[in-house]
Amino acid sequence: MKSHLFVFVLSAYFYALNAEVYLEEKFQDDSWEKNWIYSKHPGKEFGKFVLTAGKFFNNEEEDKGIQTSQDARFYALSRKFKPFGTEGKDLVIQFTVKHEQNIDCGGGYIKVFDCSLNQEDMHGESPYRVMFGPDICGPGTKKVHVILNYKDKNVLINKEIRCKDDVYTHAYTLIIKPDNTYEVQIDGEKVESGELESDWDLLPPKKIKDPEAKKPEDWDDRATIPDPDDTKPEDWDKPEHIPDPEATKPDDWDDEMDGEWEPPMIDNPDYKGEWQPKQIDNPAYKGPWIHPEIDNPEYTPDSELYKQKEICAVGFDLWQVKSGTIFDSVLITDDVQYAKDTLSGLKERQEGEKKAKEDIDKAEREAAAAQEKKDDNEDEDDDDDEDADDEEHVPQVEENHDEL
């Protein structure tokens, strides 16, 4: 037992030595502009990113990120780094998103590319390896995208993962493992996991319906049948509508001019509808016929679904109706523990943001109340001035004294 534990610890130690951080971008100063390249793809009206911690924050310097700054714009910005492959390694993609503007419609995801990316021509159709992160548009779309490129085809995850939709900073983490499993985390907590083959349609199905199989002609899959011994009651048939017995011919009705008078029709309370025999259990019922399946000749297992031969760029390729999203702490690594450790201050940051926003909201409410009170006082002063003016212009009536 101790020897197994020693081997495990030793393996973990050597893995930690070999673990590598390929990109860690914290956007702490203006130097980010030297490393990140804006797209110049023609036909698009691109917006600019600005370095800021936003309107409310926990620590203004540490919480800086790049923020979308123009409404109704495309955003296309990318950075390259030293290429690497993921054979035998975990792939961890992690970054933070703060929809400070309370976004109504727009993306908050990141794309991971190989080295073929032309950064100055990056656009929505540029091939990518992974797309990951939140996407919000109205009340109907609030999800986390996890799209994998497999054999030059972009494949969406089969599960719905809900994203955060408030105005505070949240961390999104995707872990793809060499055993062909994955995990999605939000704020360091697992929200989804599973197998790549099960949760993406990367491969053809293992089984298909046997094209040669057909349901036997004598297969009866009716659970119930009409009772052959049931008969329709003699008094069943009644008309659906009958003349209104309470209707009377109007006094001014002229048969010659208006034609023969007929009472209006009403629903017949005795009408029972079309008669149907009662249902009984079908003695010949065999259950639902299940189409037999066979092995799919087009299916070939792939033990390397997880593997990316080359990764060397990340980018934001977005559309936002209302700008204001702040991206920060972009991390590409094969070290799951390191990624987790970088989130150690996230909760404190979120609490600081909430406190700062509460203070701003309170100050705005107080300012609005003071302005409203000021406006009311000015209205009262105006009313007083108008009353004074009216008094000044009251005509003076001379008294007429009769002489005695």
Salt bridges, closest charged atoms under 4 A:
GLU24 OE2 - LYS26 NZ 3.95
GLU25 OE1 - ARG79 NH1 2.67
GLU45 OE2 - ARG73 NH2 3.35
GLU61 OE1 - LYS64 NZ 3.45
ASP63 OD1 - ARG349 NE 3.55
GLU100 OE2 - LYS98 NZ 3.18
ASP121 OD1 - HIS41 ND1 2.83
ASP135 OD2 - HIS145 NE2 2.97
ASP165 OD2 - LYS142 NZ 2.87
ASP165 OD2 - ARG162 NH2 3.59
ASP166 OD1 - HIS170 NE2 2.72
ASP187 OD2 - HIS170 ND1 2.79
GLU192 OE2 - LYS159 NZ 3.07
ASP199 OD2 - LYS159 NZ 2.99
ASP220 OD2 - ARG222 NH2 3.13
ASP221 OD2 - LYS215 NZ 3.11
ASP227 OD2 - LYS278 NZ 3.90
ASP237 OD2 - LYS232 NZ 3.11
ASP255 OD1 - LYS249 NZ 2.99
ASP267 OD1 - HIS241 NE2 3.30
ASP295 OD1 - LYS207 NZ 2.55
GLU304 OE1 - LYS307 NZ 3.09
ASP317 OD2 - LYS111 NZ 2.75
ASP328 OD2 - ARG349 NH1 3.48
GLU353 OE2 - LYS98 NZ 3.98
GLU353 OE2 - ARG349 NE 3.64
ASP359 OD2 - LYS355 NZ 2.91
ASP361 OD2 - LYS357 NZ 2.90
GLU399 OE1 - HIS401 NE2 3.40
